[in-house]
């Protein structure tokens, strides 16, 4: 079985791990294969059942290999069980690493717009760091993101920042404000 996911939907790293995991989990579930990825399935003794077991295990391994990009394959291809493959991917791309969260939060707070940056470029950088934090399940609420962005503007834009701050409610970060 081959699942033809578009290149954009294949696991390419931490940046798309969460949606990829949701997608592959559903694919495995629909094909009654999720237990091979999540648990160590003991092979049955009965020859007929063993053949079915091995077929499903191979199918699960092939599915996982089909939906990752080539640079991920060396990390998982030599694993003895499908569960080990799955866990290797989780370990590599799904990190609850507190240090990484702290580094990314510090990076977000330290972002400053230079005189030569456009607002679009500056917002893109903030969005990228925000997306990295979201990938590792660190939530930055919208008001904090807006305040962080406003604090990083140059002095030449202080009238713009003052106008935003003077509003009764801060705008949402995703809404174009200027």
C-alpha positions in Angstrom: 0.0 0.0 0.0 1.3 3.4 -0.9 -0.2 6.6 0.3 0.5 9.4 -2.2 0.7 12.4 0.0 1.9 15.6 -1.7 5.4 16.7 -0.9 4.0 19.4 1.4 2.2 16.7 3.5 5.2 14.4 4.0 7.1 14.7 7.3 9.8 17.2 6.6 10.9 18.1 10.1 9.6 19.6 13.3 7.9 22.4 11.5 5.2 20.1 10.0 5.3 17.3 12.5 2.0 18.0 14.3 -0.2 18.0 11.2 1.8 15.1 9.8 1.2 13.0 12.9 -2.5 13.7 12.8 -2.7 12.7 9.2 -0.6 9.5 9.5 -2.4 8.5 12.8 -5.7 8.7 11.0 -4.4 6.7 8.0 -3.1 4.0 10.2 -6.3 3.9 12.2 -8.5 3.7 9.1 -6.4 0.8 7.9 -6.6 -1.0 11.3 -2.8 -0.6 11.7 -2.4 1.9 14.4 -1.7 -0.7 17.1 1.5 -1.8 15.2 2.9 1.8 15.6 1.8 2.4 19.1 2.4 -0.9 20.9 4.5 -3.9 20.5 2.2 -6.5 19.0 3.2 -10.0 20.0 3.3 -12.3 16.9 0.7 -15.1 17.2 1.8 -18.8 17.2 -0.8 -19.9 14.6 0.8 -19.9 11.2 -2.2 -18.4 9.4 -2.5 -15.6 12.0 1.3 -15.1 11.9 1.2 -14.5 8.2 -1.6 -11.9 8.6 0.3 -10.3 11.5 3.5 -10.0 9.4 1.6 -8.6 6.4 0.0 -5.9 8.6 3.3 -5.1 10.3 5.1 -4.8 6.9 2.2 -2.6 5.6 2.5 -0.3 8.6 6.3 0.0 8.2 5.8 0.8 4.4 3.1 3.4 5.2 5.4 5.2 7.6 8.3 5.1 5.2 6.1 6.4 2.4 5.0 9.5 4.2 8.4 10.8 5.4 10.9 12.6 3.3 14.2 10.9 2.4 16.3 12.6 5.1 14.1 11.0 7.8 14.5 7.4 6.5 17.9 6.7 7.9 16.6 7.5 11.4 13.9 4.8 11.2 14.7 2.2 8.5 16.9 -0.1 10.7 14.5 -0.2 13.6 13.5 -3.8 14.5 9.8 -3.1 15.2 7.3 -0.7 13.8 6.8 0.7 17.3 10.5 1.6 17.4 10.2 3.4 14.1 7.2 5.4 15.4 9.0 6.2 18.7 12.1 7.3 16.9 10.1 9.8 14.9 8.4 11.0 18.0 11.7 11.4 19.8 13.3 13.3 16.9 10.4 15.6 16.0 8.0 15.8 18.9 10.0 17.5 21.6 8.7 18.8 25.0 12.3 20.0 25.6 12.0 22.8 28.1 15.3 24.3 27.0 14.1 24.6 23.4 10.9 26.3 24.6 13.0 28.8 26.7 15.4 29.5 23.8 12.5 30.1 21.4 10.6 32.3 23.8 13.8 34.3 24.4 14.3 34.6 20.7 10.8 35.9 20.3 11.2 38.5 23.0 14.5 39.6 21.7 13.2 40.2 18.1 13.7 43.8 17.1 12.9 45.4 13.8 15.9 47.2 12.2 15.6 50.5 10.3 15.9 48.6 7.0 13.3 45.9 7.7 9.8 46.1 6.4 6.9 45.4 8.7 6.0 42.4 6.6 9.5 40.9 7.0 9.4 41.6 10.8 6.0 40.0 11.1 7.2 37.0 9.1 10.1 36.4 11.5 7.8 36.6 14.5 5.3 34.2 12.8 8.1 31.7 12.2 9.2 31.7 15.8 5.6 31.5 16.9 5.1 28.5 14.6 8.2 26.8 16.0 6.8 27.3 19.5 3.4 25.9 18.5 5.1 22.9 16.9 6.5 21.9 20.4 3.2 22.7 22.0 4.2 25.9 23.6 1.3 28.3 23.4 1.9 32.0 23.0 -1.4 33.8 23.3 -2.4 36.5 20.9 -2.1 39.6 23.2 1.4 38.5 24.2 2.4 38.1 20.5 1.0 41.5 19.6 2.8 43.2 22.6 6.1 41.4 21.6 5.7 42.7 18.1 4.9 46.2 19.2 7.9 46.3 21.6 10.2 45.4 18.7 9.3 48.2 16.4 11.9 51.0 15.7 11.6 54.4 17.2 10.6 55.8 13.8 7.3 53.8 14.2 6.4 54.9 17.7 3.4 56.9 16.5 2.1 53.7 14.8 2.7 51.7 18.0 1.1 54.4 20.2 -2.0 54.3 18.0 -2.3 50.6 18.3 -1.8 50.6 22.1 -4.3 53.4 22.5 -7.1 51.2 21.1 -9.5 49.7 23.6 -8.6 46.2 22.5 -5.4 45.1 20.9 -5.8 43.7 17.4 -5.2 40.0 16.8 -1.7 39.2 15.5 -3.0 37.7 12.3 -5.0 40.8 11.3 -3.2 43.3 9.1 -2.8 46.5 11.3 -0.8 48.9 9.2 
